[in-house]
Amino acid sequence: MPKQKTHKSTAKRFKVTGGGKIKRGKAFKSHILEKKSPKRKRGFRKDTLVHKADEAVVKKNLGIG
């Protein structure tokens, strides 16, 4: 059976933590920032985890499990 190829755009957007969870960046941080509060914009800098319902799809695209 051939190898599972990594989906390259997925690999650039997500990282796997030591515990096997998937990390992602936040959305809504690239433009129209004038109306967003500084507190909200600071929150966009932090990474967050992918929701459990979406984890299987991302892992498949990354070639994990």
N, C-alpha and C positions, 0 to 999 in steps of 0.2 A: 504494500500500500504506500502511496506517495506521502511525503512529509506535509504537515499542515503549514501553510505559509502565514506569516504575520501580516496583518493589515497595517500598512505603514503609517497611514494617517492616524489610526487608533493608537499605535505605538508612540507617536509624538504627543498625544493628548493625555495619556494615562500612564501612571507609574504604579507598580505593585509594592505594597509595604512588606515589612518583614513577616507580618502575621498573615499575609496572603490577601489582604483587602486591597481595593483599587482606589487610588487617589486621583482626583481631578481638580482642575481649576474652576473658578467661579465664572458665571456668565454675567453679561451686562456691564463690563468694566472698560469697554474700549471707546465708546463715544457717547455723546449727549450727557456729559458729566456735570454740566453747570447746574442742573436742577437737582442732582443727587447730593445728599448731605455728606459732609466729610467723614462722619462716622460710618455711613453706608459704604463709601468708597474705600475706606480702610479695610472693611470686612471683605471686600472683593479680592484683596491681596492674598488672603489666606486660602490654602487648599482645603478641600473637603473630601469626604468619601462618597463613592458611587453608591446609590441606593441598592439594597439587596435584590430588588426585582430586576434591575438592569445589569447586575454583576455577571450573570451567565453569558450574556451576549458579548460584553466587553472582553471577558476571559477567552471566549471562543475566537474573537478577532485577534487577540494577542497571542493565540496559540498555546494557552495555558489550560491544562486539565481537560 
